[in-house]
Amino acid sequence: MTTIGKDALITRALKKETQRVKARRDQQGRLLSTADEAKIQAKIQAMSVKDLEETYLTPADFETDEHINQVVQYILQKGPRKTSLGHGNYNAILTTSSIEMAQRYYQAFKVAKKTTHNQLDPDWPRIAITYSLSENEDQSAQKHDQMATILKDYNQQYHTNFGLADLNLYNEDVAKRSARREAVFAHLKADQEINLVIVVRRLLTGFDAPRLNTLFVDRTLAYQELIQAYSRTNRLQNRELKQEGQIVTFRLPATMEANEREAYKLYSGEGSFDVIIRPTYQQAVLKFQKAVVDLKTIAPTPTAADDLKGTTAKVQFVKAFRQVNQQLNSLSMYNDFTWKNSDKTFGLVQPEVESYTGKYLRIKAAVTDQEPEKVPEELAALDFSLAVGSVVLVDYDYLTQLIQDWIDEQQRYTTPDQAQAHMTDYLQNSAKVQASLNKLAETQPQQAQLIREAMPYIEQQMQHSQQQSDQNQAPVALNARELVADYAQKQLVKKRRPLPTPGA
């Protein structure tokens, strides 16, 4: 993404080149001729985008308020999808060219957030700035004053007490809170997380943070610095949600691509540059179209999936649908992605994806609900995980299956130490259930309310089952649908119970 597109770049180049030639003609006492204008046009049209960027753009072109505001709006609008807000809840880094630019970005975000609110998390993104003392060599009073304000905001948000004399401790807190690796930072509530860190050079080398999945770049990078910075995003934690890191550059796109190719050529040995760079949107669309054709060859419609006979057909359907899901999850990360006219573009519309997902989950439930020895080997060997993104229909069946997966995962842990070691997974899955409840409430508010009210009862039954396990008793197998139905029945009995007679 760039705030100065090719057309704007050509217009700017023509203007600057015309000014340069005109100045020379003025020195010669001549007027700018029609022939001069034609030569200027021909020169500019013959130049590559990279040459145009290097010749006619300067750092000052990217330090305007207009540029900063366009970048801020891009991150506010596109950032939630890129960081999997509501699903993976990853965080991002924005690297800028100077401390002054970092502080200007911080102020621009503060202003923009007053009028732009995300539905899933109205305060997203929570922002911090970090830079080393050596990066502030001029020690300007203005920068210190602005940093004092930033520290005040940080202390208020995160219940800390850092001052200008504590910048090293503050920087350490920002790094640890962003990485979320240490126990004290691993299970933060949403309002205690950092969603976006604005940096100059800090955290771009040696920062090991699996929770980081996106690097926004508003500066030029090259060679070792580029490789090290890009590598911050490739620490995988959950392959279902974080299959790759994402890099978004905001200036000199042609120059940055050339720098990427040169850096990869220098540091990668015999590897191919194309392997590490995502395909173009059109290339990704072609991959998705092929996956859709393969799926519809097996089951032309979602309803047809109900008629699949035999293990082989079901295995083929599961594999084909998982490929559709994987390609869609990748495709949906592109800025150009839209469901508009998707029947013609993809050969598939969103309601079909939702219906196919329901059929897929029914096959999964049929497999997982059986005793292992009764499940055909081909089905038992399948990976039923899905990178659900934001395209799955959230209905009663889907949600109760999600809760069932959550229950099953917890019942696998037989000791408190095991449960504590997997607390992050527990919290993530719990948040996933709550987010799905919120989505279900948009279409089926009564069912959503019932399940929401049943959740404490379900957790109580889970705790009771864990206590049985701790006492070496065989824990009761819990079924999400039965638990919700049981809760509903208990509530119905309460409502029907006659009120006590006064004086009785």
Rosetta blueprint (number, residue, H / E / L):
1 M L
2 T L
3 T L
4 I L
5 G L
6 K H
7 D H
8 A H
9 L H
10 I H
11 T H
12 R H
13 A H
14 L H
15 K H
16 K H
17 E H
18 T H
19 Q H
20 R H
21 V H
22 K H
23 A H
24 R H
25 R H
26 D H
27 Q H
28 Q H
29 G L
30 R L
31 L L
32 L L
33 S L
34 T H
35 A H
36 D H
37 E H
38 A H
39 K H
40 I H
41 Q H
42 A H
43 K H
44 I H
45 Q H
46 A H
47 M L
48 S L
49 V H
50 K H
51 D H
52 L H
53 E H
54 E H
55 T H
56 Y H
57 L L
58 T L
59 P H
60 A H
61 D H
62 F H
63 E L
64 T L
65 D H
66 E H
67 H H
68 I H
69 N H
70 Q H
71 V H
72 V H
73 Q H
74 Y H
75 I H
76 L H
77 Q H
78 K H
79 G H
80 P H
81 R H
82 K H
83 T L
84 S L
85 L L
86 G L
87 H L
88 G L
89 N L
90 Y L
91 N E
92 A E
93 I E
94 L E
95 T E
96 T E
97 S L
98 S L
99 I H
100 E H
101 M H
102 A H
103 Q H
104 R H
105 Y H
106 Y H
107 Q H
108 A H
109 F H
110 K H
111 V H
112 A H
113 K L
114 K L
115 T L
116 T L
117 H L
118 N L
119 Q L
120 L L
121 D L
122 P L
123 D L
124 W L
125 P L
126 R L
127 I E
128 A E
129 I E
130 T E
131 Y L
132 S L
133 L H
134 S H
135 E H
136 N L
137 E L
138 D L
139 Q L
140 S L
141 A H
142 Q H
143 K H
144 H H
145 D H
146 Q H
147 M H
148 A H
149 T H
150 I H
151 L H
152 K H
153 D H
154 Y H
155 N H
156 Q H
157 Q H
158 Y H
159 H L
160 T L
161 N L
162 F L
163 G L
164 L H
165 A H
166 D H
167 L H
168 N H
169 L H
170 Y H
171 N H
172 E H
173 D H
174 V H
175 A H
176 K H
177 R H
178 S H
179 A H
180 R L
181 R L
182 E L
183 A H
184 V H
185 F H
186 A H
187 H L
188 L L
189 K L
190 A H
191 D H
192 Q H
193 E L
194 I L
195 N L
196 L E
197 V E
198 I E
199 V E
200 V L
201 R L
202 R L
203 L L
204 L L
205 T L
206 G L
207 F L
208 D L
209 A L
210 P L
211 R L
212 L E
213 N E
214 T E
215 L E
216 F E
217 V E
218 D E
219 R L
220 T L
221 L L
222 A L
223 Y H
224 Q H
225 E H
226 L H
227 I H
228 Q H
229 A H
230 Y H
231 S H
232 R H
233 T H
234 N H
235 R L
236 L L
237 Q L
238 N L
239 R L
240 E L
241 L L
242 K L
243 Q L
244 E L
245 G L
246 Q E
247 I E
248 V E
249 T E
250 F L
251 R L
252 L L
253 P H
254 A H
255 T H
256 M H
257 E H
258 A H
259 N H
260 E H
261 R H
262 E H
263 A H
264 Y H
265 K H
266 L H
267 Y H
268 S L
269 G L
270 E L
271 G L
272 S L
273 F H
274 D H
275 V H
276 I H
277 I L
278 R L
279 P L
280 T L
281 Y H
282 Q H
283 Q H
284 A H
285 V H
286 L H
287 K H
288 F H
289 Q H
290 K H
291 A H
292 V H
293 V H
294 D H
295 L H
296 K H
297 T H
298 I H
299 A L
300 P L
301 T L
302 P L
303 T H
304 A H
305 A H
306 D H
307 D H
308 L L
309 K L
310 G H
311 T H
312 T H
313 A H
314 K H
315 V H
316 Q H
317 F H
318 V H
319 K H
320 A H
321 F H
322 R H
323 Q H
324 V H
325 N H
326 Q H
327 Q H
328 L H
329 N H
330 S H
331 L H
332 S L
333 M L
334 Y L
335 N L
336 D L
337 F L
338 T L
339 W L
340 K L
341 N L
342 S H
343 D H
344 K H
345 T H
346 F L
347 G L
348 L L
349 V L
350 Q H
351 P H
352 E H
353 V H
354 E H
355 S H
356 Y H
357 T H
358 G H
359 K H
360 Y H
361 L H
362 R H
363 I H
364 K H
365 A H
366 A H
367 V H
368 T H
369 D L
370 Q L
371 E L
372 P H
373 E H
374 K H
375 V L
376 P L
377 E H
378 E H
379 L H
380 A H
381 A L
382 L L
383 D L
384 F L
385 S L
386 L L
387 A L
388 V L
389 G L
390 S L
391 V L
392 V L
393 L L
394 V L
395 D L
396 Y H
397 D H
398 Y H
399 L H
400 T H
401 Q H
402 L H
403 I H
404 Q H
405 D H
406 W H
407 I H
408 D H
409 E H
410 Q H
411 Q H
412 R L
413 Y L
414 T L
415 T L
416 P H
417 D H
418 Q H
419 A H
420 Q H
421 A H
422 H L
423 M H
424 T H
425 D H
426 Y H
427 L H
428 Q H
429 N H
430 S H
431 A H
432 K H
433 V H
434 Q H
435 A H
436 S H
437 L H
438 N H
439 K H
440 L H
441 A H
442 E H
443 T H
444 Q L
445 P H
446 Q H
447 Q H
448 A H
449 Q H
450 L H
451 I H
452 R H
453 E H
454 A H
455 M H
456 P H
457 Y H
458 I H
459 E H
460 Q H
461 Q H
462 M H
463 Q H
464 H H
465 S H
466 Q H
467 Q H
468 Q H
469 S H
470 D H
471 Q L
472 N L
473 Q L
474 A L
475 P L
476 V L
477 A L
478 L L
479 N L
480 A H
481 R H
482 E H
483 L H
484 V H
485 A H
486 D H
487 Y H
488 A H
489 Q H
490 K H
491 Q H
492 L H
493 V H
494 K H
495 K H
496 R H
497 R L
498 P L
499 L L
500 P L
501 T L
502 P L
503 G L
504 A L
